[in-house]
Amino acid sequence: MVSPAIALAFLPMILTLIIRYRYYFVLFYRAVLVRWVQDCLTGISREERAFQYILTHATPGNPDSILDTFDYWCSKVEFISNIGPKKGLILDRLLKETCPLTVLELGTHCGYSAVRIARSLPVGARLYSVEMDQRNAQVAEKIIRLAGFDDDTVELIVQPSDEVIPRLREDYGVERLDFVFMDHWKRCYLPDLQLLEGSGLLGEGSIILADNVIFPGAPNFLRHARRSGLYELRVHRATLEYIRGIRDGMAELVFLGLK
Ligand SMILES: C[S@@+](CC[C@H](N)C(=O)[O-])C[C@H]1O[C@@H](n2cnc3c(N)ncnc32)[C@H](O)[C@@H]1O
């Protein structure tokens, strides 16, 4: 048995840890515990629950309404790691400034960022969105189509990114990528960036925007972006989607061309 005196001595340290890491506890509670309980209670996936909420609360054919409803669900009901409304504004602004014609997204999940990207694209532009998880992709397909975007505007590719990137030219007729949004597993950021460099699809001025480079973090990717001499790098500071108090950031890389 631990004596009460020893337990009391540890109390300040435990309290300090709880206060210091409270936002991470909130994240664990919302992303893991609530999800597990709801999975057991409903028997359907979190992604499917999100879709059902959106289907019954948002206006079909209205991307703004789909995104607002999704944001509400993620802040008040359950957590999904969409880019979210605050970092979404950085994405919106860059898309408006650059007017890309061909966009590649790595990591579609439920299609939140795909809808966000598609609504900012100029007429005639195309988004290729890559998702390797079949069940996530099924939900994403429904959300993207519910928002009113057809296959000509958003093409969903259900395959791992490292298999898709080398085949973009041959299988999808892509000549150049104007904008790449990376939001898949962080360990894939650097290898996929190097695949993109080798593909010849990046041109001078192509933009790569990578989410979550501070939390969970992508240090090797940032190091390469900084030291390779291939990019102009800027990190946009932000906080993690739908949770206050956890610092995060997005890296914006402007490709300078191969030397
Ligand atoms: C953070 S979520 C994407 C969120 C989405 N971009 C949004 O903001 O709405 C990450 C997704 O990337 C997918 N993913 C992870 N690694 C991948 C890879 N190598 N290729 C394709 N999809 C991948 C996961 O299955 C997951 O659905």
Ligand as a Chemical Component Dictionary entry (heavy atoms), coordinates in Angstrom:
data_LIG
# 
_chem_comp.id                   LIG 
_chem_comp.type                 NON-POLYMER 
_chem_comp.pdbx_formal_charge   0 
_chem_comp.three_letter_code    LIG 
# 
loop_
_chem_comp_atom.comp_id 
_chem_comp_atom.atom_id 
_chem_comp_atom.alt_atom_id 
_chem_comp_atom.type_symbol 
_chem_comp_atom.charge 
_chem_comp_atom.model_Cartn_x 
_chem_comp_atom.model_Cartn_y 
_chem_comp_atom.model_Cartn_z 
_chem_comp_atom.pdbx_ordinal 
LIG C1  C1  C 0  -5.848  13.350 -41.700 1  
LIG S1  S1  S 1  -6.795  12.349 -42.776 2  
LIG C2  C2  C 0  -7.100  13.414 -44.146 3  
LIG C3  C3  C 0  -8.056  14.517 -43.831 4  
LIG C4  C4  C 0  -8.515  15.291 -45.046 5  
LIG N1  N1  N 0  -7.412  15.796 -45.827 6  
LIG C5  C5  C 0  -9.381  16.470 -44.650 7  
LIG O1  O1  O 0  -8.843  17.490 -44.198 8  
LIG O2  O2  O -1 -10.605 16.358 -44.786 9  
LIG C6  C6  C 0  -5.575  11.247 -43.413 10 
LIG C7  C7  C 0  -6.090  10.246 -44.449 11 
LIG O3  O3  O 0  -4.984  9.851  -45.252 12 
LIG C8  C8  C 0  -5.131  8.492  -45.606 13 
LIG N2  N2  N 0  -3.787  8.016  -45.940 14 
LIG C9  C9  C 0  -2.733  7.858  -45.105 15 
LIG N3  N3  N 0  -1.638  7.492  -45.757 16 
LIG C10 C10 C 0  -1.999  7.404  -47.068 17 
LIG C11 C11 C 0  -1.279  7.056  -48.254 18 
LIG N4  N4  N 0  0.013   6.754  -48.216 19 
LIG N5  N5  N 0  -1.955  7.069  -49.418 20 
LIG C12 C12 C 0  -3.270  7.408  -49.470 21 
LIG N6  N6  N 0  -4.001  7.728  -48.381 22 
LIG C13 C13 C 0  -3.366  7.738  -47.194 23 
LIG C14 C14 C 0  -5.736  7.840  -44.373 24 
LIG O4  O4  O 0  -6.393  6.639  -44.699 25 
LIG C15 C15 C 0  -6.680  8.944  -43.878 26 
LIG O5  O5  O 0  -7.966  8.745  -44.376 27 
# 
loop_
_chem_comp_bond.comp_id 
_chem_comp_bond.atom_id_1 
_chem_comp_bond.atom_id_2 
_chem_comp_bond.value_order 
_chem_comp_bond.pdbx_ordinal 
LIG C1  S1  SING 1  
LIG S1  C2  SING 2  
LIG S1  C6  SING 3  
LIG C2  C3  SING 4  
LIG C3  C4  SING 5  
LIG C4  N1  SING 6  
LIG C4  C5  SING 7  
LIG C5  O1  DOUB 8  
LIG C5  O2  SING 9  
LIG C6  C7  SING 10 
LIG C7  O3  SING 11 
LIG C7  C15 SING 12 
LIG O3  C8  SING 13 
LIG C8  N2  SING 14 
LIG C8  C14 SING 15 
LIG N2  C9  SING 16 
LIG N2  C13 SING 17 
LIG C9  N3  DOUB 18 
LIG N3  C10 SING 19 
LIG C10 C11 SING 20 
LIG C10 C13 DOUB 21 
LIG C11 N4  SING 22 
LIG C11 N5  DOUB 23 
LIG N5  C12 SING 24 
LIG C12 N6  DOUB 25 
LIG N6  C13 SING 26 
LIG C14 O4  SING 27 
LIG C14 C15 SING 28 
LIG C15 O5  SING 29 
# 
